[in-house]
Amino acid sequence: MSLLWPVFLVLLATIPLLVALYLWVQRRRRRFAVRFSSLSLVREAQPNHSRWRRYLPPALFLAALASLVLALARPVTVFAVPSSKTTIIMAMDVSRSMCSTDIPPNRLTAAQNAALTFIEGQRPDLPIGIVAFAGFAELIQAPTTDRQALREAILSLTTGRRTAIGSAIVKSLEVIAEMDADVPPPVTDRAAAVPPASVAPGQFAPHIIVLLTDGASNTGPLPEEAAQQAADRGIRVYTIGFGTEQGGEMPNCNPRYVGSEPYSGYGMGSGAFGGGFMGQFRRGIDEETLKRVATMTSAEYYPAESAEELVNIFRELPTHLIAKYETQEISFAFAALGAMLAALAFALSLWWHPLL
């Protein structure tokens, strides 16, 4: 629970003052009774329940004031509701290192098989899209419920040069924005004004990106910058680092494409933000960056060093109960509680201490 107007909590400071005032009044009444009347002896002889009858109504009244002050602070809570419009974007790394044979027969084939198993395990009405990335990112299958079309897209993956993780996230956001008008499209120019976020802090859109890579970003926008755009839109990016630490032989998966790989990025110019860079190719998985991307978007990072581990990770992804998160103000509950406590305090006071 959070508060929209927490400044009103300063009013809670009046409650201890009222308690002190009440105790002071009670002490003055006791001294007055001892000095001018012998009724104090009668009070001393009364049973103990008369004391809590005296103090319970004021205590309930103070609790009512505290509840009303909390209502003024406008408490809100975030809760999940089932979503009728959900999209999963699978961003698949097809850099040349995916041909490595440390995971037989090679990383790309193992990733394809795991992705097919993942797709078949989803409910039939859940649309899934496929984004492939190497030197740049490309949508190879728009979100669809056609499992055969998805299967053909996965099996058609070919490798290219370099690894543009940031571009993959930006392209995935573009696809989601086209499917859901509530999600602003990503900003592709750093000088452009940033559009308003689609969700409030703590909320999430009902879409997720599953990004699988075996390397480190060396071209295109920085992954953290792209992840921040995803976080601003409430899009969770689950990252998977695929491959063993020692690696393996790396023959070309598609010899006919040597020099003209479909995702090489030649002729593409700068990155998606207009400021891409050409970095030195690195074979190792940049786990720290993948963890930061996942953390920034309130998702998780998963390492996989075998085909079996990758299948299990896909199976464990939180996609079966995807929900959207909404904020609900609950001031009315505290106001109702305060009114009820005040009414109870007034009723008990009249019952136990009638005016006539």
N, C-alpha and C positions, 0 to 999 in steps of 0.2 A: 504494500500500500504506500502511496506517495500523496503529497499535498500540493494543491495548486496555489493556495495562498497561505503558506506557512507562517507569514508574519503575524497572523491573528493568534498564533499560539502564545504570544506575549500576554494575552488576556488571562491565561491560566495562572499568572502570577497573582491575580486578585483572589484566588481561592484560599491560599494560605493567609492572606490578610483578613478574609471573611472569617476563617477559623479562629484567628487570634481575636478578632472583634467579638465573636460569639463567646469565647471563653472568658473574655474580659467582662462582658455583660453578665454572664453566669456568676462570676465571682462577686460582682457588685450586688447582685440580687441576694446572694448568700449572706454577705455582710449586713445588708439592710434587714434581712429577716432575723439575724441574730441580735441586732441592736434594738429593734422596735417591736418584736413579736416573739411569742413562744411557739409559733407554728413550726419553727425549725426542729423542735423536738418531735413533732408529729411526723415531719418528713424523714427524720432519722429512723423512725419506727416503721416506715413503709417498706414493703418488700423490694428486692433488688430490681424486679422487672420494671418498676416505675422509672428507674434511671435510663435504661435503654429506650423506654418509650419517650423520654425527654430528648434523647440525643439522636434517635433514628431519623425522625423527619428532617432535621437540619442536615444530617449526613446525606440523605437522599436528595435534598435540594442542591447541595454542593456537587454531587455526582451529576445531577441534571445540568448544572451550569457548565461543568467540564465537557459533557457530551455536546452541548450547544456550541461551545467554543470550537470543538473539533469540527462540527458541521460548518462553522464559518470559515475554517481553513480549507474547505472543499477537498476532502479525501477522495482519491480515485484508486481503482484497482484494475489490473490488466488480467483478462481472462481469455481463454481460447474457445473459439466456436468453429464447428465444421465448415469447411469452405467448399463451395460448389464450383469454383474456378481455380484449378490448380495445374501448374505446369512444372515438369522436371526437364532441365536442360543438362544433357551429358556432354561435357567438354573433354574431348579425347586428344591427348598428345600424340601426334603422328610424326615427331621429329625422327631423324635417321637413327638415333640411339635406341628407338623402340625395336629395331631389328636385332638387338643384342640377344644372344642365345643363352644367357645365364638362367633364364626361365624358359624351359623348352615348350614348344619348338623355338619360339622367340617371344619377346615381350608383347609385340603387337598382336600376334595370334592369341596369346593367353588373355590379353585385355579384351579382344573381340569376343572370345568365348564367354568371358565373365560378364561382359555387357549384355550379350544375348540372354544369358541366364537371368540377369537382373530384369531385363525388359519383360521376359515371359512371366516373371513372378509378380508383376504389378497388375492391379485391377484393370479390366478391359477398357473402362471409360477414362483412364488417366492419360492425358496427352504427354508425350515425351518428344523432345527435340534433340538433334545431334549436331554439335559443333566440333569441327576438327581444327587443330591448330598446330603449326610448326613455326615458320617465319612470320605468318599472319594467321588470323582466324577466319574460318568460313563456315557458314551454315550449310550443312549438306543434307539435312532433313528437317523441315519445319515441324513444330510440335504436332503430333498426330496420334490417333489411337490405332492406326493401321499397323499391326505388328509385322506384317510382311514387308511393308515399306521400310520400317525401322531396321529389320534384319538385312535387307539389301543395302541400306546405307552403311551399316556397321561393317559388312563384309567388303564394301567397296573402298575402305580406307586405304590410302597410300601414303608413303612417307615423304617428308620434305626436310629442308635444312633449317636449323636454328629453332629456338623455343620462345614463343611469345605468350607467356602465361597471362599478362595483363590484358593483351588483346583478346584472349579467349573469354575472360570475364566480361569485358566491355561488349563483345559480340553477343554473349549470352544475355546480358541486360537489354540489349537492343531487341532481341527476339521476344523477351518477356514483355517489354514495353509495347510491342506491337500486338501482343495477345491480350494485354490487360491495360485498359485506358487509365486505371488508377495508379499505374507505375510510370513515373516520368522517364523519358529516354535518357540514356547516359550522355554526359557532356564530353564532346570530342575535341574541344578547344579550351585550353586553360584560361584564355582571356575572356571566354564567354561567361555570362552570368550563370550561377549555379541555380537550377530550378528548385522549387521547394521540395522537401522530402515528402514521400508518399505516406509515411507512417510517423507516428509520434515515437519518442524514445521508449524503448521497452516493448514495442509492438513489432510484428513481423508480417510481411506479405505471404500469401499462401503458395509461394513458388520457391524452389530451391535449385541451386546449381551444384552438380557433382563434377568436380574437376580432377582428372587423372593425368599425372605427368611422371616422367622418369628422370627429369633433369632440372636445370635452373634457367630462369628467364634471362635471355641475352639479347632481346630485341623488343621493340614495342613499348608501350607504357609500363611504368613500374607496377608490379602486382599489388602493392599496398595502396596505390592511388586508385586503381580499379576496385579494390576491395572496399575502400572508403565509399565509393559511389554505390556499391551494393549495399553496404551498411546503412547509408542514408535512405535507401529505398526499402529497407527491411527484408532484403534478399539474403538468405543464408547460403554460404559457399562452403560445401564440404569438400575437403581436399584429400587426395590419395597420392602418396609417394610410392611408385611401383618400381621394383628392381632390387637386386642384391648389392651389397656394399662393394664386393670385389668385381662385379660386372662380368662380362664375357665377350666372346668374339662378336663382331658387329658387321656381318655381311650386309649388302644392300638388299632390302626386301623386294625391291622392284627394279631390277637392273635396267629395264627399258626407259626409266625416268632419269637416269644419271645425267646431271647437268641441267635438267629441266623439270625438277620435282614440282608437283602441283602446289605444294604449300611452302616453297622455298622462300618466297618473299622478295625475289629479285624484281626490280622495277617497281616496287611498292613505295619507295621513298621512305619518309619518316613514319613513326608509329602513329597509333590511333589518336594520340593527343597532340599531334603535330611536333612532337619532340622525341621521337624514338631514337634509339642508339644501337650501334653495331658492336656487340660485346664479344669477347673471346668465348668460344664454345667450351662448356664444362659438362662432363659426363655425370658428375655426382648429383644426387637429389638435394635440392636446397630445402631441407626440412624446416629450417628456421623461418624462411619466407612463407612456406605453406602453412605452418602453424600460426603465423601472424595473420594471414589471410582468413583462416578459419576462426581465430579468436576475434578479429575485428568484426566479423559478421555473425557472431554468436553461434558458430557451427563447430565442427570438430575436424581434426586431422587424423588420418589413418595411414600407417605404414604397411606395405604388403611386399613380402619377399618371395612369394610363390603364387602359383595360379589358385591353389586352394584358399590361401589367405585372402586373395582378392575377391573370390566368389563369396567368402564369408562376410567380408566387409560390405559388399554390395547388398547382401542379404540383411545386414544389420542397419543399413541406413534408415533413418526415421522418415520413411516416405508413405507408409500405409495409413497413418492418421495425421496427415498434414492439415493444419488448421490455421486460420488467421486469428490474430490477436487484436482485441479491441479494448479500449479504455472506457470504463464506466464510472461515473461519479456516484459516490455513495453517501453524499451529504444528507440525503433524506433519511437514511437509516439512523444516523447520529441525531438528527433533529427529532425524529420520532421517539428515539430512546430518551432524549432529554425531556421532551414533553411528557412522556409517560412517567418518568421518575419524579418530575415536578408535581404532576397531578397526584401521584401516590403520596408524596410527602405532604401535600396540602390536605388530602383526605385523612391520613393518619393523624395529622395534627389536630384536625377538627374532631376526630373520633375520640382521641385520648385526652384532649384538652379543649373541651367545648367552651365557646365564648360565654354561654349563658348557663 
